[in-house]
C-alpha cells in the first residue's frame, strides 16, 4: 500500500495546486491513499499572508473528490494545524471531530515567524534551535489533539546560516528532542516523516534519520510519510529511498488514519 499524507491544495495560501490535479497526479503515481492537509494557522505571526481555511467549504470540497475518485483513490480529510500554546482553546474548537488526520506543526515560535526570520533575531544558531525545541516541548506537554507532529526539526530549514547541522549534534537539543519524543509516545501520538527535508541538505527528511533512530529506540511506532507537496511534481518525492532507510532503522510499519484512529500497514 502506497500513500502520501502531507499534500497542499489551493486551500493553502502558499499552494496553487487544485484538489483535482492533486488527486489525479496521485492516481497516476500509483498511490492507494492520500491525506489532503492544507494549512490552518490561527494567529499566524506574519501579516503578509493568511493561513486560514473555511472549514465547511474545505471539507465539502474534499468530499466531492472522495466521491469522484471512489474506487480509485482513498482521500482522507486532513489538516496541517499550526500549534501555539496561547491558542489551544481556539484550535480545539476548530478541529472538533471533523477530520481523519491532524498534522501538528510549528511555523512560529515565541510569537515570531520562522519563515521570515523574525524568530532568529537576537539568537545565535544553536540558541535559536534550542529555544524552538523548548516551544515544541511546551506544546506537547500540554496539548495532544493532533495525530502526528509534522517536520519536527523544520527549524533547520530557516535562518541565515552557513550550514544546517543535525539537531542531534548538540546535547541540549538532543535531550529536548528525547523528552519531546517520550511525551509523544506516552500520549499515543506519532511523527511524520516529511520528505521535503531533502531540499535542505539532500541527505535527510524532516525529522532527520538520527532523530528517527531515537524515536524507534524509544519505542515509537506511529509514523506517517508525506511529501509536503505544493505542486504535482513533488508528490511521493524520494519515498522509495526513505522507506528503505526506515526499514534499515528497524521500522516495520507505516501509519494511515481514519477518524483520527491509526491504522498500521507493513512496509
Secondary structure, 3 states (H helix, E strand, C coil): CCEEEEECCCCCCCCCCCHHHHHHHHHHCCCCEEEEEEEECCCCCCCCCCCCCCHHHHHHHHHHHHHHCCCCCEEEEEEEEECCHHHHHHHHHHHCCCCCEEEEECCEECCEECCCCHHHCCCCHHHHHHHHHHHHHHHHHHCCCCCEECCCCHHHHCCCCCCCCCHHHCHHHHHHHHHHHHHHHHCCCEEEEEHHHHHHHCCCCECCHHHHHHHHHCCCCCEEEECCECCHHHCCCCHHHHHHHHHHHCCCEEEEEECCEEEEEEC
